Amino acid sequence: MIAVKRAHGIAVVQDPTDALYPSMPQSAMRAVQVDYVVPLTEMASILCQVADQPVPAETTALLPHEQEENAMVRDADRGRHRGAAIGTPSAFVCPDCGGGLYEIEAEPLWRFRCRVAHAYTAEVLRAEKAEVVEQALWAALRTLEEKLELHQRMAERAEQQGLALTAPQWREDLRDMERQIDILGQLLYRQEG
């Protein structure tokens, strides 16, 4: 949206109160002065109106960092990775591919991009990281539950085989795992509620 406005384009944004994901139009509205904020039902007519308007003769070329980003995306689409950094290397990794992210602060919008062209605003990166954490916690809970089931079966087998020293240790491990599962489950279900 920033590049569109810089090139004297018209910014049309869905009304956040009408949007399935209000944060998307809100983000655009924070980044630039939008020309139209309309509900989805009016979007097509506004776009037709805008398309019928003459294009301003004066446009602004892409900035050097935008040209570099566009080249990086083209190269990534062709299966090549560009070595040139398009920003400052950050401490963060891409939630999609695990590659290092570069910070791009050349515009009012703080952004991140990896070498294979995945791109995020800081707000979207925060949300993606929260999703990765939640997925990892659910995977940990499932793994602990499976481990608990395995330990229960091992304890039962040890008891059936008369292994007096082994069975109590398995039972103690079971109590520890049940506590871990309870703590993690409470955390996850509280987030959902």
C-alpha atoms as a printed R data frame, in Angstrom:
    type eleno elety resid chain resno       x       y       z
1   ATOM     1    CA   MET     A     1   0.000   0.000   0.000
2   ATOM     2    CA   ILE     A     2   2.933   2.302   0.717
3   ATOM     3    CA   ALA     A     3   4.351   1.693  -2.783
4   ATOM     4    CA   VAL     A     4   0.914   2.236  -4.352
5   ATOM     5    CA   LYS     A     5   0.512   5.597  -2.626
6   ATOM     6    CA   ARG     A     6   4.087   6.641  -3.442
7   ATOM     7    CA   ALA     A     7   3.304   6.002  -7.126
8   ATOM     8    CA   HIS     A     8   0.220   8.252  -6.794
9   ATOM     9    CA   GLY     A     9  -2.135   5.290  -6.752
10  ATOM    10    CA   ILE     A    10  -5.474   5.114  -4.996
11  ATOM    11    CA   ALA     A    11  -5.780   3.158  -1.767
12  ATOM    12    CA   VAL     A    12  -9.055   1.268  -1.332
13  ATOM    13    CA   VAL     A    13  -9.457  -0.618   1.947
14  ATOM    14    CA   GLN     A    14 -12.249  -2.817   3.258
15  ATOM    15    CA   ASP     A    15 -14.034  -1.399   6.285
16  ATOM    16    CA   PRO     A    16 -12.472  -3.192   9.284
17  ATOM    17    CA   THR     A    17 -15.907  -3.633  10.892
18  ATOM    18    CA   ASP     A    18 -16.939  -5.578   7.765
19  ATOM    19    CA   ALA     A    19 -13.732  -7.610   7.379
20  ATOM    20    CA   LEU     A    20 -13.187 -11.235   8.333
21  ATOM    21    CA   TYR     A    21  -9.699 -10.209   9.544
22  ATOM    22    CA   PRO     A    22  -9.996  -6.562  10.691
23  ATOM    23    CA   SER     A    23  -6.271  -6.296  11.433
24  ATOM    24    CA   MET     A    24  -5.442  -6.395   7.706
25  ATOM    25    CA   PRO     A    25  -7.296  -3.202   6.690
26  ATOM    26    CA   GLN     A    26  -6.373  -1.588  10.008
27  ATOM    27    CA   SER     A    27  -2.705  -2.210   9.237
28  ATOM    28    CA   ALA     A    28  -3.064  -0.566   5.817
29  ATOM    29    CA   MET     A    29  -4.878   2.379   7.378
30  ATOM    30    CA   ARG     A    30  -2.062   2.856   9.909
31  ATOM    31    CA   ALA     A    31   0.587   2.751   7.181
32  ATOM    32    CA   VAL     A    32  -0.893   5.240   4.693
33  ATOM    33    CA   GLN     A    33  -3.660   7.749   4.179
34  ATOM    34    CA   VAL     A    34  -6.287   5.647   2.408
35  ATOM    35    CA   ASP     A    35  -8.667   7.109  -0.161
36  ATOM    36    CA   TYR     A    36 -11.658   4.819   0.396
37  ATOM    37    CA   VAL     A    37 -12.806   2.664   3.304
38  ATOM    38    CA   VAL     A    38 -15.825   0.655   2.175
39  ATOM    39    CA   PRO     A    39 -17.695  -2.528   3.065
40  ATOM    40    CA   LEU     A    40 -17.021  -5.535   0.851
41  ATOM    41    CA   THR     A    41 -20.402  -5.135  -0.867
42  ATOM    42    CA   GLU     A    42 -19.311  -1.722  -2.219
43  ATOM    43    CA   MET     A    43 -15.733  -2.735  -3.118
44  ATOM    44    CA   ALA     A    44 -16.456  -3.752  -6.749
45  ATOM    45    CA   SER     A    45 -18.237  -0.511  -7.635
46  ATOM    46    CA   ILE     A    46 -15.480   1.617  -6.075
47  ATOM    47    CA   LEU     A    47 -12.791  -0.337  -7.940
48  ATOM    48    CA   CYS     A    48 -14.703   0.123 -11.235
49  ATOM    49    CA   GLN     A    49 -14.944   3.856 -10.528
50  ATOM    50    CA   VAL     A    50 -11.235   4.079  -9.766
51  ATOM    51    CA   ALA     A    51 -10.310   2.036 -12.858
52  ATOM    52    CA   ASP     A    52 -12.191   4.515 -15.066
53  ATOM    53    CA   GLN     A    53 -10.155   7.468 -13.763
54  ATOM    54    CA   PRO     A    54  -7.174   8.686 -15.800
55  ATOM    55    CA   VAL     A    55  -3.762   7.561 -14.597
56  ATOM    56    CA   PRO     A    56  -1.580  10.415 -13.360
57  ATOM    57    CA   ALA     A    57   1.331  11.116 -15.687
58  ATOM    58    CA   GLU     A    58   3.625  11.536 -12.705
59  ATOM    59    CA   THR     A    59   4.658   8.297 -11.020
60  ATOM    60    CA   THR     A    60   7.481   7.412  -8.689
61  ATOM    61    CA   ALA     A    61   9.984   4.703  -9.522
62  ATOM    62    CA   LEU     A    62  10.688   1.897  -7.097
63  ATOM    63    CA   LEU     A    63  13.227   2.700  -4.430
64  ATOM    64    CA   PRO     A    64  16.516   0.728  -4.546
65  ATOM    65    CA   HIS     A    65  15.525  -1.555  -1.649
66  ATOM    66    CA   GLU     A    66  12.201  -2.278  -3.406
67  ATOM    67    CA   GLN     A    67  14.045  -3.153  -6.615
68  ATOM    68    CA   GLU     A    68  16.325  -5.503  -4.650
69  ATOM    69    CA   GLU     A    69  13.314  -7.152  -2.994
70  ATOM    70    CA   ASN     A    70  11.589  -7.623  -6.358
71  ATOM    71    CA   ALA     A    71  14.746  -9.201  -7.805
72  ATOM    72    CA   MET     A    72  14.987 -11.469  -4.773
73  ATOM    73    CA   VAL     A    73  11.388 -12.638  -5.258
74  ATOM    74    CA   ARG     A    74  11.980 -13.298  -8.984
75  ATOM    75    CA   ASP     A    75  15.121 -15.310  -8.185
76  ATOM    76    CA   ALA     A    76  13.332 -17.270  -5.447
77  ATOM    77    CA   ASP     A    77  10.546 -18.106  -7.918
78  ATOM    78    CA   ARG     A    78  13.235 -19.510 -10.234
79  ATOM    79    CA   GLY     A    79  14.700 -21.634  -7.435
80  ATOM    80    CA   ARG     A    80  17.751 -19.436  -6.842
81  ATOM    81    CA   HIS     A    81  18.663 -17.717  -3.595
82  ATOM    82    CA   ARG     A    82  20.154 -14.251  -3.604
83  ATOM    83    CA   GLY     A    83  23.145 -13.699  -1.400
84  ATOM    84    CA   ALA     A    84  22.742  -9.957  -1.052
85  ATOM    85    CA   ALA     A    85  21.053  -8.831   2.122
86  ATOM    86    CA   ILE     A    86  18.014  -6.645   1.641
87  ATOM    87    CA   GLY     A    87  18.145  -5.359   5.184
88  ATOM    88    CA   THR     A    88  19.852  -5.869   8.502
89  ATOM    89    CA   PRO     A    89  20.161  -9.491   9.640
90  ATOM    90    CA   SER     A    90  17.881 -10.017  12.639
91  ATOM    91    CA   ALA     A    91  17.815 -12.488  15.506
92  ATOM    92    CA   PHE     A    92  14.565 -13.954  14.159
93  ATOM    93    CA   VAL     A    93  13.915 -16.892  11.841
94  ATOM    94    CA   CYS     A    94  11.218 -17.259   9.222
95  ATOM    95    CA   PRO     A    95   8.197 -19.139  10.591
96  ATOM    96    CA   ASP     A    96   7.617 -20.701   7.145
97  ATOM    97    CA   CYS     A    97  11.066 -21.941   6.115
98  ATOM    98    CA   GLY     A    98  13.287 -21.484   9.173
99  ATOM    99    CA   GLY     A    99  15.725 -19.220   7.322
100 ATOM   100    CA   GLY     A   100  17.157 -16.062   8.833
101 ATOM   101    CA   LEU     A   101  15.059 -12.914   8.566
102 ATOM   102    CA   TYR     A   102  16.301  -9.507   7.523
103 ATOM   103    CA   GLU     A   103  14.823  -6.369   9.111
104 ATOM   104    CA   ILE     A   104  13.713  -3.737   6.620
105 ATOM   105    CA   GLU     A   105  13.207  -0.322   8.132
106 ATOM   106    CA   ALA     A   106  13.338   1.857   5.015
107 ATOM   107    CA   GLU     A   107   9.643   2.723   5.306
108 ATOM   108    CA   PRO     A   108   7.288   3.641   8.119
109 ATOM   109    CA   LEU     A   109   6.264  -0.028   8.265
110 ATOM   110    CA   TRP     A   110   8.731  -2.298  10.112
111 ATOM   111    CA   ARG     A   111   9.058  -5.433   7.979
112 ATOM   112    CA   PHE     A   112  10.986  -8.693   7.793
113 ATOM   113    CA   ARG     A   113  11.939 -10.826   4.814
114 ATOM   114    CA   CYS     A   114  13.858 -14.059   4.400
115 ATOM   115    CA   ARG     A   115  16.133 -15.017   1.495
116 ATOM   116    CA   VAL     A   116  13.434 -17.056  -0.216
117 ATOM   117    CA   ALA     A   117  11.048 -14.075  -0.197
118 ATOM   118    CA   HIS     A   118   8.683 -14.829   2.699
119 ATOM   119    CA   ALA     A   119   7.669 -11.402   4.000
120 ATOM   120    CA   TYR     A   120   6.090 -10.195   7.242
121 ATOM   121    CA   THR     A   121   5.217  -6.992   8.976
122 ATOM   122    CA   ALA     A   122   6.289  -6.963  12.624
123 ATOM   123    CA   GLU     A   123   2.641  -7.462  13.610
124 ATOM   124    CA   VAL     A   124   2.192 -10.478  11.327
125 ATOM   125    CA   LEU     A   125   5.522 -11.971  12.446
126 ATOM   126    CA   ARG     A   126   4.381 -11.681  16.075
127 ATOM   127    CA   ALA     A   127   1.151 -13.514  15.237
128 ATOM   128    CA   GLU     A   128   3.018 -16.207  13.250
129 ATOM   129    CA   LYS     A   129   5.451 -16.760  16.148
130 ATOM   130    CA   ALA     A   130   2.517 -17.113  18.561
131 ATOM   131    CA   GLU     A   131   1.008 -19.731  16.228
132 ATOM   132    CA   VAL     A   132   4.325 -21.634  16.076
133 ATOM   133    CA   VAL     A   133   4.551 -21.625  19.884
134 ATOM   134    CA   GLU     A   134   0.978 -22.874  20.236
135 ATOM   135    CA   GLN     A   135   1.556 -25.668  17.707
136 ATOM   136    CA   ALA     A   136   4.720 -26.700  19.546
137 ATOM   137    CA   LEU     A   137   2.899 -26.768  22.894
138 ATOM   138    CA   TRP     A   138   0.081 -28.916  21.473
139 ATOM   139    CA   ALA     A   139   2.693 -31.267  19.973
140 ATOM   140    CA   ALA     A   140   4.410 -31.438  23.378
141 ATOM   141    CA   LEU     A   141   1.105 -32.258  25.080
142 ATOM   142    CA   ARG     A   142   0.350 -35.028  22.568
143 ATOM   143    CA   THR     A   143   3.865 -36.438  22.989
144 ATOM   144    CA   LEU     A   144   3.598 -36.401  26.786
145 ATOM   145    CA   GLU     A   145   0.239 -38.174  26.610
146 ATOM   146    CA   GLU     A   146   1.724 -40.849  24.344
147 ATOM   147    CA   LYS     A   147   4.714 -41.195  26.660
148 ATOM   148    CA   LEU     A   148   2.333 -41.564  29.611
149 ATOM   149    CA   GLU     A   149   0.461 -44.340  27.797
150 ATOM   150    CA   LEU     A   150   3.735 -46.129  27.014
151 ATOM   151    CA   HIS     A   151   4.909 -45.849  30.636
152 ATOM   152    CA   GLN     A   152   1.566 -47.163  31.891
153 ATOM   153    CA   ARG     A   153   1.892 -50.214  29.677
154 ATOM   154    CA   MET     A   154   5.523 -50.727  30.725
155 ATOM   155    CA   ALA     A   155   4.536 -50.519  34.417
156 ATOM   156    CA   GLU     A   156   1.738 -53.043  33.870
157 ATOM   157    CA   ARG     A   157   4.099 -55.420  32.073
158 ATOM   158    CA   ALA     A   158   6.712 -55.060  34.824
159 ATOM   159    CA   GLU     A   159   4.079 -55.853  37.449
160 ATOM   160    CA   GLN     A   160   2.817 -58.853  35.450
161 ATOM   161    CA   GLN     A   161   6.365 -60.143  35.141
162 ATOM   162    CA   GLY     A   162   6.976 -59.701  38.856
163 ATOM   163    CA   LEU     A   163   9.727 -57.095  38.458
164 ATOM   164    CA   ALA     A   164   9.446 -55.655  41.960
165 ATOM   165    CA   LEU     A   165  12.203 -53.046  41.548
166 ATOM   166    CA   THR     A   166  11.205 -51.784  38.090
167 ATOM   167    CA   ALA     A   167   7.416 -51.373  38.473
168 ATOM   168    CA   PRO     A   168   7.549 -48.754  41.307
169 ATOM   169    CA   GLN     A   169   9.966 -46.613  39.287
170 ATOM   170    CA   TRP     A   170   7.592 -46.688  36.291
171 ATOM   171    CA   ARG     A   171   4.703 -45.676  38.584
172 ATOM   172    CA   GLU     A   172   6.740 -42.735  39.971
173 ATOM   173    CA   ASP     A   173   7.528 -41.611  36.417
174 ATOM   174    CA   LEU     A   174   3.793 -41.810  35.654
175 ATOM   175    CA   ARG     A   175   2.952 -39.390  38.472
176 ATOM   176    CA   ASP     A   176   5.563 -36.891  37.209
177 ATOM   177    CA   MET     A   177   4.209 -37.087  33.661
178 ATOM   178    CA   GLU     A   178   0.612 -36.680  34.839
179 ATOM   179    CA   ARG     A   179   1.644 -33.462  36.627
180 ATOM   180    CA   GLN     A   180   3.402 -32.188  33.490
181 ATOM   181    CA   ILE     A   181   0.389 -33.026  31.324
182 ATOM   182    CA   ASP     A   182  -1.934 -31.307  33.767
183 ATOM   183    CA   ILE     A   183   0.152 -28.109  33.837
184 ATOM   184    CA   LEU     A   184   0.560 -27.963  30.061
185 ATOM   185    CA   GLY     A   185  -3.092 -28.849  29.460
186 ATOM   186    CA   GLN     A   186  -4.272 -26.093  31.796
187 ATOM   187    CA   LEU     A   187  -2.089 -23.563  29.973
188 ATOM   188    CA   LEU     A   188  -3.323 -24.584  26.519
189 ATOM   189    CA   TYR     A   189  -6.996 -24.862  27.392
190 ATOM   190    CA   ARG     A   190  -6.884 -21.505  29.177
191 ATOM   191    CA   GLN     A   191  -5.522 -19.918  25.965
192 ATOM   192    CA   GLU     A   192  -8.349 -21.458  23.945
193 ATOM   193    CA   GLY     A   193 -11.059 -20.262  26.341
